[in-house]
Amino acid sequence: MKVDKPTLSQLFDYYGELLTVKQRECFDLYCNEDDTLAEIAELLGISRQGVFDAVRRSEEQLLRLEAVTGCLARERKIAETAQLLRALADQVRSAAPAELPGLADRLAAAAEAL
């Protein structure tokens, strides 16, 4: 499964400490610093293939950890729900009294989604 760099970076923020030191170092330079495999290999004194393998294993491990714990997915769901709640709160502020029961139902549904 191909995952974009911003998502991998977020996964690294959650689970990076669970990687080996070598994996963490290679992955951080590749994903967060946007260094090339060749640049990382030269910097760390290892082969380009060694960097590639460390980055690939890191991605796999991060994805496995997310599949088990779901921390990033949960954070994203909370952020989406918070955005929805803010929008509903704005609607409540300007709603006519007859609209309030419907908005209250939508607020309750949003809260249940968490």
PATOR-157825 format. One record per residue (C-alpha): residue in three letters; z, x, y. Coordinates in pm, whole numbers, plus 50000, padded with zeros to 5 digits. Each point is the difference from the previous one (the first is absolute). Example, Ala and Ser with C-alpha at 12.3 -4.5 7.8 and 13.67 -1.06 7.14 Angstrom:
% PATOR-157825
ALA507805123049550SER499345013750344
***
This chain:
% PATOR-157825
MET500005000050000LYS498945014650336VAL502604996550274ASP499455008950366LYS501845028950164PRO502174978650229THR501354981149697LEU500555032449810SER501825014050301GLN502304969850005LEU500635003649628PHE500805036750060ASP502554989650263TYR501754978549740TYR499725020949689GLY499095035350110GLU503405014349916LEU499424990349638LEU497005023449972THR500325036549905VAL500235024650286LYS496435012149934GLN498644964549984ARG501864990250315GLU498745030250190CYS496364996149891PHE499964962650051ASP501585001750345LEU497495025850118TYR497084980849851CYS500924964550092ASN502155002850312GLU498685032150157ASP496404993249888ASP499505035749880THR497195006849754LEU500675010749643ALA498665034650084GLU502285003150305ILE503044989749795ALA499075023749718GLU499765029150241LEU503244990550177LEU501984996649678GLY498315028049809ILE498814978249713SER496584989449877ARG498074971150148GLN500094983949655GLY503805003749996VAL500214981950333PHE497644972949877ASP502074994749685ALA503274998750195VAL498594974550246ARG498524978749720ARG503265000249803SER501904991550317GLU497774970050069GLU500434987949643GLN503785003950017LEU500274982450335LEU497934970949872ARG502114997649683LEU503194999650204GLU498654972550225ALA498894979949696VAL503565001549864THR502014995250320GLY497624982050238CYS501765013750310LEU496875003050214ALA498714965849894ARG503374984750084GLU500105017050340ARG496504987450079LYS500944964449898ILE503105001350220ALA497935012650295GLU497414972449954THR502724973649976ALA501765013650307GLN496734997850192LEU499554964049884LEU503574991450101ARG499465014750348ALA496834979350040LEU501824968649886ALA502885007150238ASP497485001850287GLN498584966549890VAL503494984849989ARG500655011050358SER496984980850128ALA499934971249751ALA500434963750083PRO503044983949835ALA497784981249753GLU498575033249874LEU503385015749925PRO500524985749649GLY496665014149884LEU500765033950151ALA503444999549837ASP498334994249664ARG497665029550058LEU502965021950098ALA501834990249683ALA496925007349789ALA499635034350161ALA503635007949930GLU499564989249638ALA497085023849964LEU502395029050040
***
